[in-house]
Amino acid sequence: MSQKQIRNFAIIAHVDHGKSTLSDRLLELTKTISKEKMQEQFLDQNPISRERGITIKLAPVRMTYAPPSPVSSPSGRGKAEEDEFFILNLIDTPGHVDFSYEVSRTLAACEGA
């Protein structure tokens, strides 16, 4: 696998701006989690996060994404080959200011990757 096929990113925004909802949609789109097992704020597995309805701890996840054809290939050969895919390393972060240390840790992780 080529480095060109790896994407490391974090979703960072204010509280209640849809970070975890966007993460859920990406999990669904990439078929990382089946529809049967999917639940709202899937990455918020902490019971306190679920109870309060906010992300408290960062949540990393790795997804595999195969783009639909026709899409430009990361190799620059035009259309994507059938065996080409991307590894998406996502970190969902808290938005509440009280948990900003988690965001700082996330930025350091993405920068160092």
C-alpha positions in Angstrom: 0.0 0.0 0.0 1.2 3.4 -1.0 1.4 6.4 1.4 -0.7 8.2 -1.3 -3.6 6.0 -0.3 -3.6 6.9 3.4 -5.6 9.9 4.8 -5.2 11.0 8.4 -7.7 13.6 9.6 -9.7 14.8 12.5 -13.1 16.4 12.8 -12.8 19.5 15.0 -15.5 22.0 15.6 -17.6 23.6 18.4 -19.9 21.6 20.5 -23.2 20.5 18.8 -21.9 21.2 15.3 -22.4 17.6 14.1 -18.9 16.1 14.4 -20.1 12.8 15.7 -23.0 12.7 13.3 -20.5 13.2 10.4 -18.3 10.5 11.8 -21.4 8.2 11.9 -22.1 8.9 8.3 -18.5 8.2 7.3 -18.7 4.8 9.2 -21.9 4.1 7.3 -20.6 5.2 3.9 -17.4 3.1 4.2 -19.4 0.1 5.5 -17.1 0.0 8.6 -20.2 -0.6 10.7 -23.1 -2.6 9.4 -26.5 -0.8 9.4 -27.8 -3.4 12.0 -25.1 -2.4 14.5 -25.2 1.3 13.8 -26.5 3.6 16.5 -26.4 7.4 17.0 -23.0 8.7 18.1 -21.5 5.2 17.5 -18.0 6.4 18.5 -19.1 7.7 21.8 -19.0 4.4 23.7 -18.3 6.1 27.1 -21.5 5.9 29.2 -21.1 9.5 30.4 -20.8 10.7 26.8 -24.0 8.9 25.9 -25.8 10.1 29.0 -24.8 13.8 28.4 -25.0 13.6 24.7 -21.6 15.1 24.1 -18.2 13.6 23.2 -15.8 13.6 26.1 -12.9 11.5 24.9 -11.4 11.5 21.4 -12.4 8.5 19.3 -10.0 7.1 16.6 -11.2 4.8 13.9 -9.7 3.3 10.7 -11.9 2.9 7.7 -11.4 1.5 4.2 -12.9 3.4 1.3 -13.1 2.2 -2.2 -14.2 5.2 -4.4 -16.9 4.5 -7.0 -15.7 4.7 -10.6 -14.8 7.0 -12.4 -12.5 8.8 -9.9 -9.0 10.0 -10.4 -6.5 7.5 -9.2 -4.0 8.5 -6.4 -1.3 7.1 -8.7 -2.2 9.7 -11.3 -3.1 7.1 -14.0 -6.6 8.5 -14.7 -9.5 6.3 -13.5 -9.2 4.4 -10.3 -8.3 0.7 -10.6 -10.7 -1.8 -9.1 -8.1 -2.7 -6.4 -7.4 0.9 -5.4 -8.8 2.0 -2.1 -8.0 4.5 0.6 -7.3 4.0 4.3 -9.0 6.7 6.3 -7.7 7.3 9.8 -10.3 9.5 11.5 -10.3 11.0 15.0 -13.6 12.4 16.3 -13.0 15.0 18.9 -14.9 16.7 21.7 -16.3 20.2 21.0 -16.8 21.4 24.5 -14.1 23.8 25.8 -13.7 21.7 29.0 -12.2 18.9 26.9 -9.9 21.0 24.7 -6.9 18.9 25.9 -8.3 16.0 23.8 -8.3 18.2 20.7 -4.7 19.2 21.4 -3.7 15.5 21.6 -5.6 14.9 18.4 -3.8 17.7 16.5 -0.4 16.4 17.7 -1.4 12.8 16.5 -2.5 14.0 13.0 0.6 16.3 12.6 2.9 13.4 13.5 1.3 10.9 11.3 
